[in-house]
Amino acid sequence: MASDTYRWLARYYDHLFEFRRQFDTARESVIGPVLPEVKAACDLCCGTGTLALELAAQGIEMYAVDLSPDMCKIARKKVRGTGLPVHVIQADMRAFVLPKQVDLVTCEFDALNHVPHKRDLGRVLRSVAKALRPGGHFAFDVNNRRAFERVWANTWFLEKDPVAMIMHGGHRRGSDRAWSDVEWFIRSGDKWSRHREHIEEVCWSAAEIRSALAVAGFDQVKAWDAAPFFEDALTPAGNRTFWRARLRPGAKARA
């Protein structure tokens, strides 16, 4: 998971992708019940900073963390001039450190699947536990193996002037790893340039996630299937899950 993997994705993410309605709907169920108690929060793998800005507009002090320098650059640009309390930090989700503990950490858009190895889940959860105050919550969503098996091994095309993107997905059946080879075609005047990115994801079973959360000191684990929130052909039941867990008061994550 190199920091420069998402250079072109960062540049055109807001331009091409529109997931706000589905995630806004899911957020009402996943973090809505705990949000009134949140004074400070962190959006982990914040991308271009959209969610961090939305929560900051509600009066929450926000930390926006992402490994990609390009994502962080765009997020800082969006924050600049708003006067909102958003602090952008470039850091790896497996080893990030906040200046202070927060009440909530979010990690949306299957960002957690982008770690290089399955064993990295424990590293992320330990870092999240250190970032949370006792009793704070971690909310995230992940792609499941069923998504890899059902929809990943396809070719997707998106176009919105001045950019076109082709994603060639792949998955080795029976494994917990998938990938996308992304080709970008970008117009500048009457000329086009072509660029490539390679993106990989790993997944975990529900049992593996629950076990890793428990080891890291989390309890009150809740899960929501994403299908009712998305209501589209790409997200049938079992493909994506939203999770929320509480850091148990007095919990100490295992090394």
N, C-alpha and C positions, 0 to 999 in steps of 0.2 A: 504494500500500500504506500507507494511513493507520494510525496507531497505535491508533485506536479502532474499526477495522473489526471486530474480533473480540470486541466487548463481550459479546454474548449467548452466542456460542459459548464464550467463556471461562467464563462463569458456569455453563453446563450441560454442559460437555465431559465431565467425569468422570461425570456423572449419566447421560448418554445413550450414550456411545460405549464399546465394549469391543473393543479390538484387541490386547489383551495377549498372548494365546496365539500369534497369527501372528507378531507382532514378536519375542516371546521366542524363538520357533523360528528365525526368520531371524537374530537376533542371535548365536546360537550359531555359525553359519557365518561371518557377516560380521565380527564383532569378537572372537569367542571366541578365535581363534588369537593375537591381539595383546594381549588384555586382561591376561594375567599380567605384562606389562612396564609397565602403565599405573599411574603414581603420581598423576597429575593429569589431569583431562579437562574438556571443556566440552560441554554439550548445547546446541547452537545451535537456536533456535526451540523452547525447552524446554516451551512450553505451561504446564501446571499443575505441572510439576516432577517428574512421576512417575519418569522414567528417571534424572534427576539424583539423586533420593533412593535409588533402587535401587543405583546404582553407588557412591554414598557409603557405603551400608551394607556394601559390600565393602571399605571402607578407602581409597577413592579420593577425593582432594580434588576437589570439583566446582565448576565455574562453570556457572550456568544462565542463558542469555541469551534474551531475547524482546523484540520490539518492542512488544507489547501491554501497556499498564499494568495491564489487568485480569488477564491471564495472570500477570504478575509478582506482583501482589498476592496471588493465590491460591497461587502457588508459595511465596512468603515465609510465608504462613500455614501451609502444610503443613510447611515446614522448621522453623518456630518450635517450640521445645520438644523437638525430636528429638535435639539435640546433634550432629547430623551435619554434616560440613564441606561445606556447600553455600552458595555465594555467588550470589545472584540479581542479575542486571544487566539493566536495560532498555536495549536498544540495537538498532539496525538490523543485520541480518545482513550487509549490504553494507559496513558501516563500523564493526564492533564492535572493541573493544580490550580485552584481558585484562590484569590486573596482572602476569601472568607467563606464559611459554610452557608449554604443556601437551603431553601425550603423545598425546592422542586428542581429536578433535572429532567429535561425532555430530550428525546432522540428520535426524530421522525424520519419518514420517507425511507424506511428500511436501511438507514445508515449503518446500523449495527451489523448488518450482514456483510459489510465491506471490509471487515478485518481480514487479515491474510489467512489465519488459522482458526480452527474451532476452539482450540485452547485459549485463544485471546478473549473469549467471552468472560472468563474469570478475571482477567486483568482489567477489562473495562469496568466490570461490576465493582471491583475493589477500588478503582479510582473514583467511581460515582459515589460509593459509600463514604469515602474520605471527604468528598465535596459536599455531602448532605449533613445537615444538622440531624440529631437523633429525632426520629419521628417524621422526617422528610420523605418525600416520595420520588420514585423514578418511574417515568412513563416512556414507553418506546413501542415501536412496531417492527415486525420482522416478516420477511418472506419465509415460507415454509417449504419443505421438500416438494410438497404437492404443486406449488407454483413452479418450481424448477422442472418438474416432470410434465406438467400440463401446458404451460404457456411459454416457457423460457426459450426452447429450441425453435425459434421462429425469426423471421426478418421483419423489422419494423421501419417504417419510413415516416419522417416528419418534415414538413417544409413550411417555412414562414419567412418571406423575403427579409433579409438577404442571405438566409442560411437554409440548407437542407441537411438532414441527418439520416443515415441508415445504420440501424443496429442489427448485427448478426448475432443472435444468441445461441448458446450451446450448453448442454448438460450431459454428463456421463451418467446414464441410468444406474440407479442404485447408490449413487454417491450423494454427498451433501455439498457439492461444489458446482457452481455455474459461472458462466462468463458471457461477456458481450464484447464483440469487436465493433467499435463505433467509427464510422467514416463521416467526416464533416466536409461539406462543400460550401464555401463562403464566397459570396460575391462582393467585389469592390469595384464599383463602376461597371465596366464591361468585361472585367476579368474575374476568373474564379480560382480559388486556391483549395487544395485538398489536404486534409489532416486526419490523423488516426489516433485513437485512444483504445486501450484495452482495460476493461473493468471486470473484476471478479467478485463473486459473492460466495459466502458459506452460510449454512443454515444449521439449526438445532431442532431437536424434537421438543415438544412441550415438557417432557420429563427432564431433559437436559437443562432447559431454561429454569425450571422450578428448583432443581438441585443446585445450580450455580447461584441463583438468588439466595437460597438458604445459606449456602457456605459464606456468601458475602455479607450476611447479616440482615437479610430482608425477610419480612413476613407480610401478612395480609395481601397475598398475591391474587390479583384478579386478571382475567383474560377475556377479550372480546374478539369474536370472529369479525373480520373486516367486511364480509360480503354485504350485510345489511346497510353499512355506511356507503359503500361504493356503488352497489346496484349496477354493475356492468359485467360484460362477458369475460373480461380479463381477471376478475376477482370473484370467482365462485367460492363457495364455502370451503374452508381449509387452506386456501392459498396464502392468506396474510392474517396475522394476529396482532392485536393491540394488547399491551400489557401495562399494568401498574402495580407497583410494590412499595411497601413502606419500609424504611430503614428502622429496624427494631431499636427502641430506646435502650441504650447501654450495649448495643451490639458491637462486636469487634471482628472485623473481617479477618479471615485466616490468610496467612502469607502464601 
